[in-house]
Amino acid sequence: MRSSELQKKVVLFLIIGGTLSLFLIVYPLIVSPIRDYGVTIFGSTDGQMGETAATLIENFFRTIKVIVWMFLIISVVRLFDYIVFNAVLKNYGQPELSSLLRNVISIVIYIVAFFVIFKSQYPSIDLGAVFTTSTILGIVIGLALQDTLGNLFAGLAMQADQPFQVGDILNISNRGIGSVESVSWRGVKIRTFDHKLLVISNSVLGKETIEVAPKDNLNARAVFFGTLYHHSPAKTIQLVRDAVRQVENVSPKLKPVVRIRNLGENGLDWEVKYWVVDYKKYSDTDALIRQRIWYVFQRENIHFPFPTRTVHIEPKPEVQPVKELINSRFERLSRIAIFSPLSDVETEKLAAASKVKVYAPGEPIVRIGQEGNSMFVIIRGSVDVEIPNGAGYQVISSLGENDFFGEMSLLTGQPRSATVSATEETEVMQIGKNAIRPIFEANPDVVNSIVEIIDERRTKLTSSNATDESIDDKTSLGVLSSIRKFFGLRD
């Protein structure tokens, strides 16, 4: 069939080419009489008119001659194009190369032929000057052909690199995947697996990231699945490999690879890599492989993993009842000497109004010079009592569990005379002014008893080992006056 088509092309060319050649041969015999006849007619009335008529007739026939020559060149190029590109290059399996070269070479030959023929008929016209004086026209044409020229040169660049051919599978990011149907100077046509035609220009395609699966090539595919942790990996590998080998469109030339991809949250994550014969059918092949794996697992009692969660319920810490908490504080306050004048009811009220706080190691509980109206009882841990000593601080005392400090700030409101810091995690019970005020207001006599105890404690301690603020007043009356004034009590 190709031979008969070639014969038809040759016969048609001989007819058209012979006709055009015959016209060019008899052209001088036709032009000369007509030109002389025109000169004779118009020259009889006006010699200049006769010359002008002759020039017009001659230019008309020269234009016809240029057109005839171009038709003849086009016929020759098209015959050469069919013989060389369609008949020869297609046998080498490069139809997209022949299509692009055919268009480019044809255009170049037409342009060169036109310039040569035009120059032969109009030697006095300078085409270079014509084109150079048409700068604005050239700019307009260049802008109009910007996309076209971009596609042309991008197509030439891609054909020089040969990244893909007709029949290859292209996967273009965010655009689609399919088989290349044709490549031209303008763009590429891709038939997607949904049987839609995707047309992409060469200039756009040159900027994309393209994944190519060449035709007649063993292209690899990967299918993922999972198993529970207690299934044997060696057994799984053997079963899956044997199942994949039997799947249609899986190449027998390369052995499938089955391997553990990851140790997942719910089980082993697997990957089976195989080589596909016809990449166009990879979706069906992937689906068939998954199906075969499912049946193999059903027969061999291998289970796929599914999301599982182990919930650990954290037991709530036991909350000490309020009554027990107050009793515990009551016992501690009962051991402190300055609160011994209080009755059990008053001590219980004081315990209920107190607060418990925890301090980190090295954290100051009170600072020297700080305003204060509370005292602290150590429940657990230990503290250091420090006073300024030159550029630093000197530890004058260390206190532990059931010791207390800050009683003078609680009773008189005077500023802290020392810094007390926790040496380890320390839990203290804080007793504030508002906690003890109701007791003093209800029982003013208890103030005298507390002052006597403080006075006795002060006389037993020296200033070098004092564990709390020093007392400014030197007499019990001074302390009593300060307490009454701080709490607003009457004499």
Sequence and secondary structure as in RCSB ss.txt:
>XXXX:A:sequence
MRSSELQKKVVLFLIIGGTLSLFLIVYPLIVSPIRDYGVTIFGSTDGQMGETAATLIENFFRTIKVIVWMFLIIS
VVRLFDYIVFNAVLKNYGQPELSSLLRNVISIVIYIVAFFVIFKSQYPSIDLGAVFTTSTILGIVIGLALQDTLG
NLFAGLAMQADQPFQVGDILNISNRGIGSVESVSWRGVKIRTFDHKLLVISNSVLGKETIEVAPKDNLNARAVFF
GTLYHHSPAKTIQLVRDAVRQVENVSPKLKPVVRIRNLGENGLDWEVKYWVVDYKKYSDTDALIRQRIWYVFQRE
NIHFPFPTRTVHIEPKPEVQPVKELINSRFERLSRIAIFSPLSDVETEKLAAASKVKVYAPGEPIVRIGQEGNSM
FVIIRGSVDVEIPNGAGYQVISSLGENDFFGEMSLLTGQPRSATVSATEETEVMQIGKNAIRPIFEANPDVVNSI
VEIIDERRTKLTSSNATDESIDDKTSLGVLSSIRKFFGLRD
>XXXX:A:secstr
 HHHHHHHHHHHHHHHHHHHHHHHHHHHHHHHHHHHHHHHHHHTT HHHHHHHHHHHHHHHHHHHHHHHHHHHHH
HHHHHHIIIIITTGGGGT HHHHHHHHHHHHHHHHHHHHHHHHHHH TTS HHHHHHT HHHHHHHHHHTHHHHH
HHHHHHHHHHH    TT EEEETTTEEEEEEEE SSEEEEEETTS EEEEEHHHHTTS EEEE TTS EEEEEEE
EE TTS HHHHHHHHHHHHHTSTTB SSS  EEEEEEE SSSEEEEEEEEES GGGHHHHHHHHHHHHHHHHHHH
T                    HHHHHHHHHHHHHT GGGTTS HHHHHHHHHH EEEEE TT EEE TT    EE
EEEEES EEEEEEETTEEEEEEEE TT EE HHHHHH    SSEEEESSSEEEEEEEHHHHHHHHHH THHHHHH
HHHHHHHHHHS GGG  S   SSSSHHHHHHHHHHHHT   
